[in-house]
Every structure is written in structure tokens, then in C-alpha cells.
Amino acid sequence: MFIAGFPAGSWGTNCYVVATGTGAECVVVDPGQNATAGVEQVVRENNLKPVAVLLTHGHIDHMWSVTPVAGAYDATAYIHPRDRHLLADPMAGISRESAAMLLGGTHEFVEPDRVEELADLTTIELAGLEFVVDHTPGHTEGSVTFRTPYGAAGGQAEISEVMFAGDLLFAGSIGRTDLPGGDHPTMLRTLTSKVLPLADDIVVLPGHGEQTSIGRERATNPYLLELIETGPDGATGRVTRGL
């Protein structure tokens, strides 16, 4: 499997390009601010052809470049219906701090020509890869994660899956819930039902910061540890990450 990632824009949002290997079709995950040039470089250097753009949620730092990237390669964009309105109106989900970063500029956002809506617990097949979609609300109403099997040469894989986590789970933290569409109790229920049951060997590729694993976070992440001890109704962890 080929996975290239790079931080894009003022928010340092991780954009990922995923394929079965070089010289193949690929998908782009979360093309944020100024991600277009980075995607073009990865595609050109590895002889790839983007066929889809996957969005973990509709916040502007994750979808800023979705329309130009999708348009440049005639690709389809995928987003959960609860966040689809943010494609054309990203300011509806933005914080005051983020809005201040954009003052003085003129930016118009429109949906890509082709948009497909995602549903919970479905599998989509793109570029020779299978992605399991999990609806993971809390950070936004339409947040999702994408899990795909990880294949290694010779069939010997120490990693069963890779999860593109967006702003659900980070190394040592979880996503903030104080923006429009966020809800802390919902986030705790999502972490309990969608993250804690996962296998320890799954690699987590988050929307910000370094990669981690489910096992590492289960053992060290204070928010997950609190959930394990008290359950979603008793957890009071602070949320500090994301846009």
C-alpha cells in the first residue's frame, strides 16, 4: 500500500494520498488549505490518478481544496450528509479564531461537480481499495472515519488496518466539541462505541499531528483511559484539538 501525507495550510491539517502502489489510481483524504500543490506533487512524482476525495468532516481546514482537487482530476467527493452543507458554507462551522485568520481575503466555496454521501457501517470500493465508513459524530454532526486493510509484502502484516481519523482521535488527545455542530456527550459515546472496540494494531492517521495506534491511545490517552474507567456518562476530559 502507498500512503503519502503532508500538513497543509495555516492549520497544519494532514492531507493523505492513498493507493495500492505507485502508478495506480488513488484517493485523496482531507485536502485542506493550500493542499492542491502538495497533492499535485505526490500525484506527479508517483504517477498516480486521483479518482475520489474523501472528507472526514466538513470543517474548512479539511475541505478547503476539495473542489479544485476534485475538479483537476475529475474525481468524486465523498462526505457525510450531516456535513454536506459545509462544502458551500464552511463559515457555518468555523470558530471566531479561524474566521479572524480569513479576514481580508475573498474566498468563495462551492460544491464539487460530483458529490456522494456516506453512510455508517458501509464499505466503499475506490482505486482498488476498500474503506469502511464509521459515522463518528461529536466533533461535527457528520464526522466519519475511514478504515482500510493494510497489506504487506509476503502477507506478513503487523498492522491489520489503517484508520483515517480526521479530528476524532489524536496522539494523546481527542477532537474539540465547542464549535457549531460539536457535542461533548456525543463525542464520548462515539469514542466508546467506535474507537474502544477496535484492535490495538490499527494505525491511526489523524487530521493533525503525528500518527499513533489504537493500542497506544488505549494505554496512554487520558480521555480514553477515563472512558475505560468511568464510561461515557462519567467522563469529563478536556478537548483541545482540531480547528
N, C-alpha and C positions, 0 to 999 in steps of 0.2 A: 504494500500500500504506500502511496505517496501522499504526504501531508506537509504543506508549507504554510507557515504562519508568520505574520508580522503585525506590529502595533501600528495603528493608523490614526492620524488626526490629533486634535488637541486633547482628546480624552484617552489616547493610547489604547483604543479598542482593538482587540485581537481579531484580525481577519484571517480566515483559513481557506486554502485551496486544496481540494481533496480529489484524488484519482486512484485508480487501480495501479497506475505506474506512469512513467513518462511516455509521451506520445499517444495519450489516450484522451477520452472525454473526461471532464472534471466538473465538480460543483464548487461554488464559492459560498462560504459561510460568513455572514455578517460583514459586508463591505461598508465600513464606516466612513468618516470624514477623510477626504483625500486618499481613499483606498484605490482609486481607479488605476493610478500609475503603478502601484505595487502589484495589483492583480495582473496588469498587462506584462510586467516584467517576469513574474513567475510563469505565466502562460507562454510567453515567447521563449524563455530560456529552456523550458521543459516540453515544448511542442504539444501543448495541451489545448483542448477545445471546451470552454465552459458551456454547459447545457442547462444549468439551473443555478439560481441564487437562493440559498436557504437563510431565513431570518429567524433567529431565536426569539426576538421580540421587536416591537416597533419603535423603540427609543431612537432618537436621532443619531446618537453616536454609533449605532449598529446598522442603520439603514440609509445613511446619508447618500451613499453612492450606489444604491440598489438600481435605480433607474438607468444611470449611464452605463453601469456594468452590464445589466441585462440587455440594454439596447445595443451595446457594442458587439455582443456575441449572439444576439437573437435568442437569448435564454429566457426561461420562465422563472418568475419569482414565487417563492412559497412562504406563506405567513399564516398564522392562526387568525380566524375571522374576528376574534375579540380585539386584535391589534391592527386589523387591516386599515382602519380609518387613519392611523398614524402615518401611513405611506404618503398621503396627500396633505395631512395636517400634523406634522410632527411636534409643533409647538404645544399641542394639546397634552403631551406627556412630558413636558420639559420642566426643569427646575428653574428658579429665578437666577441662580448662578450660571446655569448653562445658557439661559436666554441672554444674560449680560455678555457672554462671550460672542454672541452673534450680532449684537447691536452695531449699527453702522454698515452692515453688509446687506445685500439684497439676494435672497435665496428663494427660489420657487421650487416646490416639490410636487411631483405628480406621480401617479401610479405607473409602473412599467406597463408595457402593452399587454403582457400576459401575466396574470396572477392566479395562482392556485391556492386554495385554502387547505390548511392542515387540520387533521382530527386526531384526537387522543388515541393512543394504542393502535395506530395504523403503521404499516410499513410501506415506504415509497422506494421504488427502484429507479435509480438515476446513475448514469455514467458507469454502469456495471457494478454499482454498489447498492446495498440495502441499508436504509436508515429507518430505525424505529423511532416514531414520534411520541414523545410523552408531553402531555399538556401539564405545565408546571406553574400555575398562577401564583401570585404573591408579589413579585417584583412588578409585573404588569398583569392585566387580566388575560392576555394572550401569550404569555411566555411559554416557550416549549424548549425541550432539549432533543438532540438527535444522537442516537446511538447506532454505531455501525460495527460489525465484526471486524476484528483486526487479524489479518492473515500474515503469517511469517514464512520465510523460505523454509522448505522442508517440512512444513506443517507443525513445527515446534513453536508454539506461541505462548509466552508467559503473560500475554495480555489478551483477554477474551474479547473486549470491546473498547472502542474509543467513544467518549461522550463529549459532544459539543454543548457546553453547559450554559452559554450566554451569561446572564447575570443572576443565575440561581445559586451557584456554588463556586467559591474561590478557594485558593490555598489559605486556610486559616480564617475564612470569613464567609459570609453569605450576602445576598443582594439586599440593597436598601428597599424599604417599603413605604417611604414617606412622599413619594411622587404620585401624581394623578394615576389612578388605576392600581396602585400598590395597596397591599393589605397584610399586616403582620400576622394575624392569626391564620390567614390563608397560606402564607409562606411557611409557617411552622407545620401545617398539615401537609403541604406539598413535600417538604423535606422528610417528614415521617413516612409518607406513603410512596414517594417516588425515588428517594435517594437512599435511605437507610436499608431497604431490602436488596440493593444492588450488590454485586460481587466485589470483593476487595480489589481484585486485579484490574478493574476498569480504570483506564486512564481518563482523567478529566481535563479537557482543554477549555478553559474558562474564557469569558469575554474580556477580562482584564487580568494582567499579572501572569505568573508562571503556572505551568501545568502541574497537576497533582494526581492523586488517585483516590478512589473511594475508600480504600483501606487506610490510607494516610489520614484522610479527613475524619473517618470514623474514630480513629485513635487519638487525634490531636485537635480537631476543630472544636473550639469551645461551644459553639452553637449546636453542633451535632451531639457532643457529649452531654449537654444539658437536656436535649431531647431524649436521648437514650435513658437518662436518669429519671426525668420527670414527665416525659410525654409532651405533646403539643400544647396541652392546656396549662402546663406549669412553667413552660419555658419563657424566659424574659430577656434573651440575648439581644444585644445591640446590633443594628445593621448599619454597615458603614461603607459598602462598596457599590459601584455602579455609577451611572450618570446622575 
